[in-house]
Amino acid sequence: MSHRAFDGYTAPQTANGVDGYGTTIRAQSATGTTAKGGNLILASGKGTSTDGYVIFQAGDTEVLRITRSGLANVTIDGYLHTTGNTTLDGYLHTVGNTTLDGYLHTLGNTTLDGYLHTVGNTTLDGYLHTKGYNLFDGYTRANSYITVDGYIKVDGYTTIDGYTITFDGYAQAPKISQSNAPEPGVDGHHLTIQAQSSTVSPAYGGNLILQSGDGYNGDGTIRDGTIKLIAGSKNIITLDGYNVSFFLDLGSFGGGKSVVFLANATVVPSSNPTGGGILYVENGDLKYKGPSGTITTIATA
């Protein structure tokens, strides 16, 4: 199949109120039986060290650059949908939604005003900022940070080499969790949150900090957010900024601060412990049961 070369330039339209003429570059159509339409080939120059780019511009703004290794800078006012793999040497910016049936790899920054859905793996050497939600069916690796105004869901694993995952300030009850799709008869998978370890003396391991939000306390009322440790649906520990409650969501602290509340045992121990003792509350009495089976009342109601 033959092709034709096109090389031309039209001087700018200078008359007031007169639009510039449109230019169409189109390969030849074919109407005969089994005939194929002509290909449209946009080819940059081949260099001895570096090949030229193919660049698309809207006015003076570059919206797409194609290099030998893939796409470079991409700006899309609508949505982006690719059925293969996507590699970007520059940045990606879409105003609409982005759906990728393959993997996504960007060397620059990625800004999405819509949502991002990838069926394959996602590797980001820059940062990712989306104003919608993110759904990753593969794994996600970000060498910088990820900022999400919506939610992020990863069916694979997530590695973030930057400093944080930040949720939008207006997002209500954002959650980091394993996909909540239980399978009948199959144990749930573990979820581990761990600070960095250190193996060379005298360095310390990193701290794991769980911090609730500050509230206004100027009038003496505690309004700080709580930290809760919940096993399944059972509340184990609640920290409210001043006090600690065990086995009850909201402890009865009697107006005290820096005090500990123990809820009554729902079932008192019926057998003897081994390797230690049991501390519990029964009808308001604080009791201790040791390995010998002796129950000692430490304090009465």
Phi, psi and chi 1 to 4 in degrees:
 res  aa     phi    psi   chi1   chi2   chi3   chi4
   1 MET       -  126.1 -178.1 -177.3  -65.0      -
   2 SER   -82.3  168.2   62.7      -      -      -
   3 HIS  -145.6  163.2   67.9  -85.3      -      -
   4 ARG  -116.5  145.7  -62.9  177.7  179.4  177.8
   5 ALA   -93.8  145.3      -      -      -      -
   6 PHE  -128.0  129.0  173.6   84.0      -      -
   7 ASP  -146.7  112.3 -176.1    8.4      -      -
   8 GLY  -160.2  162.3      -      -      -      -
   9 TYR  -150.3  137.0  174.2   75.0      -      -
  10 THR  -114.9  132.2  -57.7      -      -      -
  11 ALA   -61.8  150.5      -      -      -      -
  12 PRO   -59.9  148.4  -20.2   31.4      -      -
  13 GLN   -79.1  121.8  178.7   61.1 -101.8      -
  14 THR  -106.5  -12.2   58.2      -      -      -
  15 ALA   -70.8  139.9      -      -      -      -
  16 ASN   -63.4  134.7  -67.2  -26.0      -      -
  17 GLY    75.1    6.8      -      -      -      -
  18 VAL  -106.0  119.2  178.9      -      -      -
  19 ASP   -70.4  152.4  -65.2  -22.5      -      -
  20 GLY   -70.5  148.7      -      -      -      -
  21 TYR   -72.9  144.0  -68.6  110.0      -      -
  22 GLY   -77.9  155.0      -      -      -      -
  23 THR  -128.9  127.9  -59.6      -      -      -
  24 THR  -114.1  129.3  -60.0      -      -      -
  25 ILE  -112.3  116.5  -57.7  175.2      -      -
  26 ARG  -142.9  134.6 -179.4  177.6  179.5 -179.9
  27 ALA   -75.1  166.0      -      -      -      -
  28 GLN   -73.3  139.2 -171.6  178.8   36.5      -
  29 SER   -85.6  162.2  -60.5      -      -      -
  30 ALA  -134.9  134.0      -      -      -      -
  31 THR  -113.3   -7.9   59.2      -      -      -
  32 GLY   -72.2  159.1      -      -      -      -
  33 THR   -59.0  131.1  -55.9      -      -      -
  34 THR    65.2    5.1   70.6      -      -      -
  35 ALA   -79.1  145.9      -      -      -      -
  36 LYS  -104.9  145.1  -63.2  179.9  179.1  179.1
  37 GLY   -68.8  155.1      -      -      -      -
  38 GLY   -70.1  149.8      -      -      -      -
  39 ASN   -78.2  148.0  -64.4  -36.9      -      -
  40 LEU  -105.1  114.8  177.6   61.3      -      -
  41 ILE  -112.9  121.8  -59.6  173.2      -      -
  42 LEU  -109.9  110.7  -57.5  177.0      -      -
  43 ALA  -120.7  128.4      -      -      -      -
  44 SER   -82.6  168.3   62.7      -      -      -
  45 GLY   -75.9  144.5      -      -      -      -
  46 LYS   -88.6  129.5 -176.0  174.5  178.0   56.3
  47 GLY  -109.7  164.1      -      -      -      -
  48 THR   -75.0  -28.0   55.7      -      -      -
  49 SER  -115.2  -43.1   59.7      -      -      -
  50 THR  -136.9  130.1  -56.7      -      -      -
  51 ASP   -76.9  155.6  -64.8  -25.3      -      -
  52 GLY   -72.7  166.1      -      -      -      -
  53 TYR   -93.8  160.0  -56.8  139.4      -      -
  54 VAL  -106.9  117.6  176.3      -      -      -
  55 ILE  -119.3  132.5  -60.7  175.0      -      -
  56 PHE  -109.2  131.0  -66.6   84.3      -      -
  57 GLN  -126.4  143.1  -70.2 -173.2 -168.8      -
  58 ALA  -105.9  103.1      -      -      -      -
  59 GLY    66.9 -123.2      -      -      -      -
  60 ASP   -98.9    4.3  -67.7  -30.1      -      -
  61 THR   -97.6  124.7  -57.5      -      -      -
  62 GLU   -76.4  126.4  179.8 -179.8  -37.0      -
  63 VAL  -113.6  -18.5  -65.1      -      -      -
  64 LEU  -156.3  132.7  175.5   61.8      -      -
  65 ARG  -129.1  129.5  176.2  178.4  -63.6 -166.2
  66 ILE  -112.6  122.0  -56.9  175.8      -      -
  67 THR  -107.2  178.9   68.7      -      -      -
  68 ARG   -63.1  -31.3 -174.2  173.2 -177.1  176.9
  69 SER   -90.1   -9.3   58.5      -      -      -
  70 GLY   150.1 -153.6      -      -      -      -
  71 LEU   -85.6  147.9  -59.4  177.9      -      -
  72 ALA  -106.6 -115.5      -      -      -      -
  73 ASN   -75.7  132.1  -61.5  -29.9      -      -
  74 VAL  -133.6  124.5  179.4      -      -      -
  75 THR  -123.5  123.5  -59.5      -      -      -
  76 ILE  -128.6  123.3  -59.7  173.4      -      -
  77 ASP   -81.6  -18.3  -71.4  -21.0      -      -
  78 GLY  -106.4 -141.3      -      -      -      -
  79 TYR  -103.9  161.0   69.8   82.8      -      -
  80 LEU  -118.6  128.9  169.2   65.4      -      -
  81 HIS  -135.4  118.2 -177.7 -161.7      -      -
  82 THR  -120.0  139.9   65.1      -      -      -
  83 THR   -96.4  -14.3   54.7      -      -      -
  84 GLY  -108.5 -154.2      -      -      -      -
  85 ASN   -89.6  151.4  -61.7  -35.1      -      -
  86 THR  -124.9  121.2  -57.7      -      -      -
  87 THR  -123.3  123.9  -60.2      -      -      -
  88 LEU  -121.0  122.1  -54.5  176.4      -      -
  89 ASP   -80.8  -16.2  -68.8  -21.1      -      -
  90 GLY  -116.4 -137.6      -      -      -      -
  91 TYR  -101.8  163.5   64.9   79.4      -      -
  92 LEU  -125.5  127.7  169.6   64.7      -      -
  93 HIS  -136.0  117.6  178.8 -158.8      -      -
  94 THR  -123.2  138.2   64.1      -      -      -
  95 VAL   -87.8  -26.9  177.8      -      -      -
  96 GLY   -98.0 -154.5      -      -      -      -
  97 ASN   -89.3  153.7  -61.6  -35.5      -      -
  98 THR  -125.4  121.2  -58.3      -      -      -
  99 THR  -125.1  123.9  -59.0      -      -      -
 100 LEU  -121.9  119.0  -52.0  175.4      -      -
 101 ASP   -80.8  -15.9  -68.9  -16.4      -      -
 102 GLY  -107.4 -148.5      -      -      -      -
 103 TYR   -99.7  163.7   67.9   76.3      -      -
 104 LEU  -122.5  129.5  169.4   65.0      -      -
 105 HIS  -136.0  116.9  179.5 -159.2      -      -
 106 THR  -122.1  138.1   64.2      -      -      -
 107 LEU   -91.0  -19.5  -61.9  179.3      -      -
 108 GLY  -105.8 -154.4      -      -      -      -
 109 ASN   -90.2  151.6  -61.5  -34.4      -      -
 110 THR  -124.7  120.0  -58.3      -      -      -
 111 THR  -124.1  122.4  -58.0      -      -      -
 112 LEU  -124.5  120.1  -52.3  176.0      -      -
 113 ASP   -80.7  -15.6  -69.8  -15.7      -      -
 114 GLY  -106.9 -147.9      -      -      -      -
 115 TYR  -101.5  164.7   68.9   77.3      -      -
 116 LEU  -122.7  128.8  170.6   63.7      -      -
 117 HIS  -131.2  117.6  178.9 -161.0      -      -
 118 THR  -119.0  135.7   64.5      -      -      -
 119 VAL   -88.9  -28.3  177.8      -      -      -
 120 GLY   -97.4 -152.2      -      -      -      -
 121 ASN   -90.1  153.9  -59.7  -34.7      -      -
 122 THR  -126.5  122.4  -58.2      -      -      -
 123 THR  -124.8  123.9  -58.2      -      -      -
 124 LEU  -122.9  115.6  -52.2  172.4      -      -
 125 ASP   -84.2  -17.0  -69.7  -20.1      -      -
 126 GLY  -105.0 -153.8      -      -      -      -
 127 TYR   -99.6  161.6   69.9   77.6      -      -
 128 LEU  -119.6  127.3  169.6   64.5      -      -
 129 HIS  -132.2  118.7  178.0 -157.0      -      -
 130 THR  -125.8  142.5   66.9      -      -      -
 131 LYS   -94.4  -11.1  -65.5 -176.8  179.3  179.3
 132 GLY  -104.8 -151.8      -      -      -      -
 133 TYR  -101.9  166.6   69.2   81.1      -      -
 134 ASN  -126.9  130.1  -61.8  -81.1      -      -
 135 LEU  -128.2  114.9  175.7   61.2      -      -
 136 PHE  -115.1  116.8  -58.8  108.2      -      -
 137 ASP   -82.9  -18.1  -68.4  -19.1      -      -
 138 GLY  -104.6 -153.2      -      -      -      -
 139 TYR   -95.5  163.7   72.3   79.3      -      -
 140 THR  -128.3  129.0  -57.7      -      -      -
 141 ARG  -128.6  122.2  176.7 -178.1  176.4   86.3
 142 ALA  -120.0  121.3      -      -      -      -
 143 ASN   -80.6   -9.2  -69.0  -29.2      -      -
 144 SER  -120.0 -141.2 -174.1      -      -      -
 145 TYR  -108.4  165.3   65.5   84.9      -      -
 146 ILE  -122.8  125.5  -64.1  179.6      -      -
 147 THR  -117.9  124.3  -58.4      -      -      -
 148 VAL  -127.3  121.3 -178.4      -      -      -
 149 ASP   -82.8  -19.7  -70.3  -14.3      -      -
 150 GLY  -104.7 -133.0      -      -      -      -
 151 TYR  -117.8  163.2   72.2   79.9      -      -
 152 ILE  -125.2  130.2  179.7  170.4      -      -
 153 LYS  -128.2  125.7  178.4 -177.7  178.8 -176.5
 154 VAL  -123.8  119.8 -178.0      -      -      -
 155 ASP   -84.1  -15.9  -71.2  -19.4      -      -
 156 GLY  -101.3 -140.7      -      -      -      -
 157 TYR  -110.7  163.7   68.9   82.4      -      -
 158 THR  -127.3  128.3  -58.0      -      -      -
 159 THR  -122.0  125.1  -58.2      -      -      -
 160 ILE  -124.8  114.6  -59.3  174.4      -      -
 161 ASP   -88.7   -6.1  -66.7  -23.4      -      -
 162 GLY   -83.5 -157.4      -      -      -      -
 163 TYR   -99.8  -19.0   61.1   87.3      -      -
 164 THR  -164.3  163.2 -169.7      -      -      -
 165 ILE  -111.3  121.1  -63.3  177.9      -      -
 166 THR  -113.8  129.7  -56.6      -      -      -
 167 PHE   -97.6  153.7  -65.5   94.2      -      -
 168 ASP   -59.8  142.3  174.1   57.2      -      -
 169 GLY   -64.3  -18.4      -      -      -      -
 170 TYR   -99.6   -0.8  -64.2   97.7      -      -
 171 ALA   -70.1  130.4      -      -      -      -
 172 GLN   -93.5  121.9  -62.9 -176.1    7.6      -
 173 ALA    51.8   57.4      -      -      -      -
 174 PRO   -63.8  154.3   24.5  -33.6      -      -
 175 LYS  -139.8  138.5  179.6 -172.8  -68.2 -173.5
 176 ILE  -108.8  113.2  -61.2  176.5      -      -
 177 SER  -152.6  157.6   65.7      -      -      -
 178 GLN   -70.5  148.0 -172.1  126.7   -9.6      -
 179 SER   -51.0  123.0  179.7      -      -      -
 180 ASN   -87.5   72.0 -170.8   19.0      -      -
 181 ALA  -129.9   75.5      -      -      -      -
 182 PRO   -63.8  144.5   23.4  -33.1      -      -
 183 GLU  -106.6  129.5  -61.2 -179.9   44.2      -
 184 PRO   -56.5  129.2  -23.8   33.5      -      -
 185 GLY    78.4    1.5      -      -      -      -
 186 VAL  -113.2  129.7  178.4      -      -      -
 187 ASP   -60.9  145.2  -67.0  -18.7      -      -
 188 GLY   -69.5  150.3      -      -      -      -
 189 HIS   -78.6  153.7  -63.3  -66.9      -      -
 190 HIS   -76.8  151.3  -58.9  -56.3      -      -
 191 LEU  -128.2  120.1  176.6   63.0      -      -
 192 THR  -115.3  130.1  -59.9      -      -      -
 193 ILE  -115.1  115.9  -58.6  175.4      -      -
 194 GLN  -136.5  135.5  179.7  179.2  -10.5      -
 195 ALA   -76.0  168.7      -      -      -      -
 196 GLN   -72.7  139.8 -171.3  178.5   35.2      -
 197 SER   -89.2  164.0  -60.8      -      -      -
 198 SER  -133.4  138.4  177.6      -      -      -
 199 THR  -117.7   -5.3   57.7      -      -      -
 200 VAL  -111.3  124.1  178.8      -      -      -
 201 SER   -65.8  142.3  177.4      -      -      -
 202 PRO  -103.7   32.4   37.0  -33.1      -      -
 203 ALA   -71.0  147.8      -      -      -      -
 204 TYR   -97.1  153.5  -65.7   93.3      -      -
 205 GLY   -71.3  155.4      -      -      -      -
 206 GLY   -69.5  149.4      -      -      -      -
 207 ASN   -78.4  146.5  -63.3  -38.3      -      -
 208 LEU  -104.0  114.4  178.1   60.4      -      -
 209 ILE  -113.8  120.8  -59.7  173.2      -      -
 210 LEU  -110.7  113.7  -57.7  176.3      -      -
 211 GLN  -125.6  126.9 -179.0  176.4   -5.8      -
 212 SER   -84.6  171.3   62.2      -      -      -
 213 GLY   -80.7  145.4      -      -      -      -
 214 ASP   -72.5  142.3  -90.4  -22.7      -      -
 215 GLY  -120.1  169.6      -      -      -      -
 216 TYR   -75.3  122.1  174.9   73.0      -      -
 217 ASN  -120.6   14.0  -58.3  -32.9      -      -
 218 GLY   -64.5  -22.2      -      -      -      -
 219 ASP  -100.4   13.2   57.1    0.5      -      -
 220 GLY    89.4   -7.5      -      -      -      -
 221 THR   -90.4  130.4  -60.0      -      -      -
 222 ILE   -77.3  119.2  -58.3  173.4      -      -
 223 ARG  -124.3   10.8  -66.2 -175.3  177.2   88.3
 224 ASP   -65.8  148.4  -65.3  -22.2      -      -
 225 GLY   -66.4  156.4      -      -      -      -
 226 THR   -98.2  159.1   60.8      -      -      -
 227 ILE  -113.2  124.7  -63.3  177.4      -      -
 228 LYS  -121.2  137.1  -61.9 -178.8 -179.0 -177.7
 229 LEU  -108.1  112.6  177.6   61.0      -      -
 230 ILE  -120.6  127.4  -59.6  173.4      -      -
 231 ALA  -102.3  107.8      -      -      -      -
 232 GLY    67.9 -109.2      -      -      -      -
 233 SER  -117.8    6.2   58.5      -      -      -
 234 LYS   -97.3  122.9  176.4   64.5  175.7  176.3
 235 ASN   -73.4  126.1 -164.0   89.7      -      -
 236 ILE  -103.0  -52.9  -54.9  -60.1      -      -
 237 ILE  -135.7  136.9  -58.7  174.7      -      -
 238 THR  -126.9  126.9  -61.4      -      -      -
 239 LEU  -110.6  121.5  -49.0  174.7      -      -
 240 ASP  -108.2   12.2   68.3    2.8      -      -
 241 GLY   105.0  -29.5      -      -      -      -
 242 TYR  -125.1  -41.6  -74.7  104.7      -      -
 243 ASN  -120.0  168.0  -54.9  -41.1      -      -
 244 VAL  -124.8  130.4 -178.0      -      -      -
 245 SER  -118.5  128.6  174.0      -      -      -
 246 PHE  -106.4  129.2  -73.8   88.1      -      -
 247 PHE    69.2   13.9  -48.8  117.4      -      -
 248 LEU  -148.7  136.5 -165.7   64.6      -      -
 249 ASP   -59.3  -51.4 -174.9   16.5      -      -
 250 LEU  -118.9  108.1  -61.7  174.4      -      -
 251 GLY   -73.8  161.0      -      -      -      -
 252 SER  -100.0  102.9  178.5      -      -      -
 253 PHE  -100.0   -0.9  -58.2  109.4      -      -
 254 GLY    61.5   28.6      -      -      -      -
 255 GLY    81.4    2.5      -      -      -      -
 256 GLY   -82.3  164.2      -      -      -      -
 257 LYS  -130.8  146.9  -65.9 -177.8  178.5  179.0
 258 SER    60.7   43.2  -60.0      -      -      -
 259 VAL  -122.7  164.8  -62.1      -      -      -
 260 VAL  -117.9  134.6  176.5      -      -      -
 261 PHE  -115.3  131.3  173.7   84.0      -      -
 262 LEU  -114.6  121.7  -69.5  176.5      -      -
 263 ALA   -72.4  155.1      -      -      -      -
 264 ASN   -59.1  141.8  -75.1  -42.4      -      -
 265 ALA   -63.9  131.6      -      -      -      -
 266 THR   -74.4  -28.9   54.9      -      -      -
 267 VAL  -140.1  119.4  178.6      -      -      -
 268 VAL   -74.6  151.7  -61.7      -      -      -
 269 PRO   -64.5  132.7   21.4  -32.7      -      -
 270 SER  -104.1  -15.4   58.4      -      -      -
 271 SER  -122.7  170.5   58.8      -      -      -
 272 ASN   -87.7  139.8  -60.8  -23.8      -      -
 273 PRO   -76.2  161.9   30.3  -35.5      -      -
 274 THR  -126.9  142.1   58.7      -      -      -
 275 GLY    76.8    7.8      -      -      -      -
 276 GLY   172.6 -162.1      -      -      -      -
 277 GLY  -133.9  171.8      -      -      -      -
 278 ILE  -117.1  127.6  -59.1  172.7      -      -
 279 LEU  -110.2  127.8 -173.9   68.9      -      -
 280 TYR  -156.4  170.1   63.2   97.9      -      -
 281 VAL  -118.4  133.2  174.6      -      -      -
 282 GLU  -129.7  117.5 -177.3  179.3   18.2      -
 283 ASN    52.2   37.5  -63.5  -36.0      -      -
 284 GLY    86.9  -10.1      -      -      -      -
 285 ASP   -87.1  133.6  -65.3  -21.9      -      -
 286 LEU   -88.0  122.2  179.2   61.9      -      -
 287 LYS  -128.1  158.0  -62.3 -176.4  177.4 -177.9
 288 TYR  -133.1  133.1  173.3   82.0      -      -
 289 LYS  -121.6  122.9 -174.8  173.8 -175.0  178.3
 290 GLY   -96.8  178.4      -      -      -      -
 291 PRO   -60.4  -25.2  -22.9   33.2      -      -
 292 SER   -79.5  -10.9   64.8      -      -      -
 293 GLY    96.9   -2.5      -      -      -      -
 294 THR   -73.5  131.6  -59.3      -      -      -
 295 ILE  -106.0  121.9  -62.6  175.9      -      -
 296 THR  -111.5  126.2  -56.8      -      -      -
 297 THR   -85.9  112.4  -61.0      -      -      -
 298 ILE   -80.1  -42.1  -60.0  173.9      -      -
 299 ALA  -147.7  141.0      -      -      -      -
 300 THR   -95.0  161.7   61.1      -      -      -
 301 ALA   -67.1      -      -      -      -      -
